[in-house]
Amino acid sequence: MMFNPLEYTTAQWLFGPVLIFGRYVLFCAAFFLVFYVWKRREWFFKKIQQRFPMPADYRREIGYSAIASIIFAIVTWLCLGTPLKHYTLFYTDIDQYGWAWLLFSIPLTLFVHDAYFYWIHRLMHRRIFYRRVHLIHHKSVNPSPWAAYAFHPVESVLEAGIIPLLLFSMPLHPISFWAFITLMLLFNVYGHLGYELFPRSWYSHPLGRWLNTSVYHNLHHEKFTGNYGLYFTIWDRWCGTLRTDSEQKIENLHQRSAPPQADPIPAGNKQVA
């Protein structure tokens, strides 16, 4: 039987940060061990930026992600662990809305979050917010999976705003809610992976061209502007913020064919020509 957040005790809610951070560590560690340890040499030709972050970069990313996990847990607790829960549309009886709505609500949360993230991200790139807040995330010029939640606390609060927005605006069952936050984390980790995973043909596919890939987001970290989307390229294409050099970056990546002969040396998060 699935745990219902509405029935959690205060003591159980205190484990929220541990659970959220634990999921983050589990996902990030899995990708990190495969791409940055096990297949480090063999798949280096798929590495978008041909260098690796330094240990200090990993420590910074994990530290800020731990703080973000606490903030995400607090926001979730405020929505579902306090009297505010009575004003949400969170429900536990599947028959109340049916399986069709439950299944449809999962991709719907992603589309709503994608719009929310895009405009919050654009806001974070305003000068007043960038230097004081968003710069923390952009210290990862060459991001690793550990950068998935590496936000300034203020930005973490804004990022967590999607939780009350969804809970107070649409009916969500525990299945769809946990599916959403799991997909959100998974896609964040993938976006900061630093490796190309898709074939070249994916970018010209009628559906594939609308999916945001790790190449698009990595280019955002490398060049600091453009490519603001999370799951999709919809808003970037509509608003003209998809970087014009994205296509060339993709072409250059797919022209590589063989792994290097020597183990690559870390070069940190500093930009190199």
C-alpha positions in Angstrom: 0.0 0.0 0.0 1.4 3.4 -0.9 2.2 5.8 1.9 -0.1 8.8 2.1 1.6 12.1 3.0 -1.7 13.3 4.5 -1.3 10.6 7.2 2.3 11.3 8.1 3.1 12.2 11.7 5.3 15.2 12.6 8.1 12.8 13.4 7.8 11.2 10.0 7.9 14.6 8.3 11.2 15.3 10.0 12.7 12.6 7.8 11.7 14.5 4.7 15.0 16.2 4.1 16.8 12.9 4.5 14.5 11.2 2.1 14.8 13.9 -0.5 18.5 14.2 -0.2 18.8 10.4 -0.2 16.9 10.2 -3.5 19.2 12.9 -4.9 22.3 11.0 -3.8 21.0 7.7 -5.2 20.2 9.1 -8.6 23.4 11.2 -8.9 25.7 8.5 -7.6 24.3 6.0 -10.1 24.9 8.3 -13.1 28.3 9.5 -11.7 29.6 6.0 -11.2 28.7 4.9 -14.7 29.8 8.0 -16.6 32.5 9.5 -14.4 34.1 6.4 -13.1 33.3 3.1 -14.8 33.1 4.4 -18.4 35.2 7.5 -17.9 37.7 6.6 -20.7 35.5 4.6 -23.0 32.8 7.2 -23.3 34.9 10.3 -23.0 34.2 11.1 -26.7 30.6 11.6 -25.7 31.5 14.1 -23.0 30.1 17.4 -24.1 32.9 19.5 -22.6 36.2 17.6 -23.0 37.2 17.9 -19.4 36.0 17.0 -15.9 35.2 19.1 -12.9 37.5 19.2 -9.9 36.7 17.5 -6.6 36.0 21.0 -5.1 33.3 21.4 -7.7 31.6 18.2 -6.6 31.7 19.2 -3.0 30.2 22.6 -3.7 27.4 21.0 -5.8 26.6 18.4 -3.1 26.6 21.0 -0.3 24.1 23.3 -2.0 22.0 20.4 -3.0 21.8 19.3 0.6 20.4 22.7 1.6 18.0 22.6 -1.4 16.7 19.2 -0.2 15.9 20.7 3.2 14.0 23.6 1.6 12.1 21.3 -0.8 11.1 19.1 2.2 9.9 22.1 4.2 7.7 23.4 1.3 6.2 19.9 0.8 5.5 19.7 4.6 3.8 23.1 4.6 1.5 22.0 1.8 0.7 18.5 3.0 1.7 18.3 6.7 -0.1 21.4 8.1 -3.7 22.6 8.0 -2.9 24.0 4.5 -3.4 20.5 3.2 -7.2 21.0 3.4 -7.0 23.7 0.7 -5.0 21.5 -1.7 -6.6 19.3 -4.3 -4.5 16.3 -3.2 -6.6 13.1 -3.1 -6.1 9.5 -2.2 -9.1 7.7 -3.8 -8.3 6.9 -7.4 -12.0 6.4 -8.2 -12.6 10.1 -7.4 -11.1 11.2 -10.7 -10.4 7.9 -12.4 -7.3 6.3 -13.9 -7.5 8.4 -17.0 -7.0 11.6 -15.1 -4.3 10.1 -12.9 -2.3 9.0 -15.9 -2.9 12.3 -17.8 -2.0 14.4 -14.8 1.6 13.1 -14.8 2.7 14.6 -18.2 0.5 17.6 -17.4 2.6 18.4 -14.3 5.7 18.3 -16.5 4.3 20.8 -19.0 3.2 23.1 -16.2 6.6 22.8 -14.5 8.4 23.4 -17.8 6.6 26.8 -18.2 7.1 27.7 -14.5 10.8 26.8 -14.7 11.4 28.7 -17.9 10.1 32.0 -16.6 11.7 31.6 -13.2 15.0 30.8 -14.9 14.7 33.9 -17.1 14.0 35.9 -14.0 17.2 34.5 -12.4 19.2 35.8 -15.3 18.2 39.3 -14.6 21.3 41.1 -13.3 20.0 41.8 -9.9 19.2 38.1 -9.3 22.0 36.6 -11.3 25.0 37.9 -9.3 23.3 37.6 -5.9 21.5 34.3 -6.4 21.8 32.3 -9.6 25.6 32.6 -9.9 25.8 29.8 -7.3 24.3 27.4 -9.9 26.4 28.8 -12.7 29.7 28.2 -10.8 29.2 24.8 -12.4 30.4 25.9 -15.9 31.1 22.3 -16.6 28.3 20.6 -14.6 28.2 17.1 -13.2 25.1 15.1 -12.1 25.7 16.5 -8.6 24.7 20.0 -9.8 21.1 18.9 -10.2 20.0 20.7 -7.0 22.9 23.0 -6.5 20.9 26.2 -6.0 21.3 29.3 -3.8 18.7 28.9 -0.9 16.7 31.8 -2.4 16.5 30.1 -5.7 15.7 26.8 -4.0 12.6 28.4 -2.5 11.6 29.7 -5.9 12.2 26.3 -7.5 10.1 24.7 -4.8 7.2 27.0 -5.7 6.1 24.5 -8.3 4.9 22.2 -5.5 2.2 24.5 -4.0 1.3 25.7 -7.5 0.5 22.1 -8.6 -1.1 21.0 -5.3 -3.4 24.0 -5.1 -4.3 24.1 -8.8 -4.9 20.5 -9.9 -6.1 17.2 -8.4 -3.0 15.1 -7.7 -2.9 11.5 -6.4 0.1 10.3 -4.4 1.1 8.2 -7.5 1.1 11.2 -9.8 2.7 13.5 -7.2 5.6 11.1 -6.5 6.0 10.3 -10.2 6.3 14.1 -10.9 9.0 14.7 -8.3 10.9 11.6 -9.4 10.8 12.6 -13.0 11.8 16.1 -12.0 14.9 14.8 -10.2 15.8 12.3 -12.9 15.6 15.0 -15.7 17.6 17.4 -13.6 20.3 14.9 -13.1 20.3 14.0 -16.8 20.4 17.7 -17.9 23.6 18.2 -15.9 25.1 14.8 -16.8 27.6 16.4 -19.2 27.2 13.6 -21.8 25.4 13.2 -25.1 23.0 10.2 -25.0 20.9 10.7 -28.1 21.7 9.9 -31.8 22.0 12.8 -34.2 18.7 11.9 -35.9 16.8 12.6 -32.6 17.2 16.3 -33.0 15.4 16.4 -36.4 12.7 14.0 -35.3 9.2 15.6 -35.2 9.0 14.8 -31.5 12.6 14.7 -30.5 13.3 18.2 -31.5 11.0 19.4 -28.8 12.8 17.5 -26.0 15.5 19.4 -24.0 18.7 17.4 -24.0 21.8 17.5 -21.9 23.6 19.2 -24.8 21.2 22.2 -24.7 21.5 22.6 -21.0 25.2 22.0 -20.9 25.6 24.8 -23.5 23.6 27.1 -21.2 26.1 26.4 -18.4 29.1 26.9 -20.7 27.8 30.1 -22.3 25.6 31.4 -19.5 22.6 32.5 -21.6 19.9 31.0 -23.8 18.5 27.5 -23.6 16.4 28.2 -20.4 14.0 25.2 -20.7 13.9 22.2 -18.4 12.1 19.3 -20.1 11.3 20.7 -23.5 12.5 23.3 -26.0 9.0 24.6 -26.5 9.4 27.9 -24.6 12.9 28.5 -26.0 11.7 28.1 -29.5 8.6 30.2 -29.0 10.5 33.0 -27.2 13.6 32.9 -29.4 16.0 32.0 -26.7 17.2 28.7 -28.1 20.9 29.3 -28.7 21.8 29.6 -32.4 25.0 27.7 -31.8 23.2 24.7 -30.4 23.0 23.0 -33.8 26.7 23.4 -34.4 27.5 22.1 -30.9 25.4 19.0 -31.7 27.1 18.5 -35.1 30.6 18.8 -33.5 29.7 16.2 -30.8 28.4 13.7 -33.3 31.5 14.0 -35.5 33.5 12.4 -32.7 33.9 8.7 -33.2 36.7 7.3 -31.1 37.5 7.5 -27.4 40.9 9.1 -26.4 44.0 6.9 -25.9 44.9 8.5 -22.5 42.8 9.1 -19.4 41.4 12.7 -19.5 42.8 15.1 -16.9 40.3 17.1 -14.9 40.3 20.8 -15.8 37.8 22.2 -13.4 34.9 24.5 -14.0 36.9 27.3 -15.6 36.1 28.1 -19.2 38.7 27.2 -21.7 39.0 28.2 -25.3 
